[in-house]
Amino acid sequence: MEGDPFVARLVELDQGCLELTERLERLRVAVVEIRRMRKQGRPVSEIVSSGPGIPVRREVRASWSRLNQALHAYRVQIVKSMVDDEGMRIADTARITGNARQVVSRLYHSPMP
């Protein structure tokens, strides 16, 4: 399986999931800290300017974007593998994957991210 592009996309997808999970846990910690700051009576402007919220939110958004890219690459690879490697038609691939034929065609013709 070494050099298998399908497996490579799965590895990227798994890494993206792990990264997002880690970032979401940091967000939970930040939410607890922000809640604590607010209970102490700190104004929202102070919480936003000095609290952990903004950097953590940006990390989550960046991780989410990377996961979406990995998901797209995985979907492209599925279609290309089924059509190129297994000789399936676009219509059959669409039926199996549960996507519209036009979506599968777009995925097939899109460059690998």
C-alpha positions as MATLAB code, in Angstrom:
seq = 'MEGDPFVARLVELDQGCLELTERLERLRVAVVEIRRMRKQGRPVSEIVSSGPGIPVRREVRASWSRLNQALHAYRVQIVKSMVDDEGMRIADTARITGNARQVVSRLYHSPMP';
ca = [
       0.000    0.000    0.000;
       3.044    2.277    0.130;
       2.623    5.087   -2.357;
      -1.139    4.561   -2.503;
      -2.684    8.024   -3.030;
      -5.945    6.895   -1.422;
      -4.112    5.941    1.775;
      -2.155    9.218    1.626;
      -5.436   11.155    1.566;
      -6.671    9.110    4.549;
      -3.509    9.980    6.484;
      -4.022   13.691    5.705;
      -7.650   13.436    6.776;
      -6.717   11.712   10.026;
      -4.063   14.341   10.776;
      -6.600   17.090   10.110;
      -9.084   15.464   12.484;
      -6.480   15.129   15.230;
      -5.347   18.723   14.804;
      -8.901   20.092   14.913;
      -9.686   17.983   17.982;
      -6.661   19.468   19.752;
      -7.627   23.018   18.754;
     -11.229   22.491   19.875;
     -10.014   21.329   23.268;
      -7.966   24.525   23.545;
     -11.107   26.465   22.661;
     -12.991   24.752   25.480;
     -10.244   25.757   27.922;
     -10.431   29.328   26.602;
     -14.212   29.400   27.035;
     -13.839   28.325   30.668;
     -11.220   31.030   31.205;
     -13.378   33.693   29.511;
     -16.358   32.684   31.632;
     -14.171   32.960   34.761;
     -12.981   36.416   33.697;
     -16.553   37.572   33.142;
     -17.673   36.243   36.542;
     -14.873   38.318   38.056;
     -16.631   41.329   36.592;
     -14.167   42.143   33.856;
     -15.597   44.141   30.951;
     -16.016   42.449   27.588;
     -13.497   44.834   26.000;
     -10.822   43.681   28.449;
     -11.722   40.023   27.963;
     -11.482   40.382   24.198;
      -8.261   42.397   24.200;
      -6.346   40.358   26.775;
      -8.169   37.032   26.984;
      -7.412   33.805   25.130;
     -10.436   33.949   22.810;
      -9.152   35.570   19.628;
      -5.946   33.557   19.098;
      -7.684   30.281   19.928;
     -10.594   31.092   17.608;
      -8.136   31.774   14.790;
      -6.378   28.467   15.425;
      -9.694   26.608   15.266;
     -10.659   28.366   12.047;
      -7.284   27.566   10.434;
      -7.528   23.913   11.514;
     -11.095   23.708   10.211;
      -9.907   25.078    6.873;
      -7.103   22.498    6.682;
      -9.558   19.710    7.519;
     -11.901   20.907    4.771;
      -9.004   20.873    2.303;
      -8.141   17.326    3.373;
     -11.792   16.297    2.987;
     -11.911   17.769   -0.504;
      -8.675   16.013   -1.501;
     -10.099   12.756   -0.130;
     -13.313   13.165   -2.147;
     -11.313   13.925   -5.306;
      -9.142   10.869   -4.697;
     -12.158    8.611   -4.180;
     -13.605    9.646   -7.526;
     -10.294    9.456   -9.395;
      -9.531    6.041   -7.918;
     -12.928    4.637   -8.847;
     -12.852    6.057  -12.376;
      -9.148    5.747  -13.278;
      -8.067    2.719  -11.270;
     -11.262    0.682  -11.308;
     -12.610    1.783  -14.677;
     -15.978    2.917  -13.349;
     -18.106    5.449  -15.182;
     -18.866    8.841  -13.644;
     -22.568    7.926  -13.400;
     -21.811    4.689  -11.516;
     -19.397    6.496   -9.219;
     -22.082    9.095   -8.521;
     -24.600    6.403   -7.652;
     -22.207    4.597   -5.302;
     -21.052    7.759   -3.544;
     -24.549    9.228   -3.308;
     -23.587   12.409   -5.134;
     -25.046   14.036   -8.209;
     -23.297   13.103  -11.453;
     -22.341   16.767  -11.955;
     -20.658   16.889   -8.541;
     -18.690   13.721   -9.272;
     -17.697   15.070  -12.682;
     -16.443   18.298  -11.084;
     -14.474   16.321   -8.518;
     -12.980   14.113  -11.212;
     -11.865   17.069  -13.326;
     -10.556   19.156  -10.449;
      -6.819   19.238   -9.829;
      -5.484   17.420   -6.825;
      -5.144   19.923   -3.985;
];
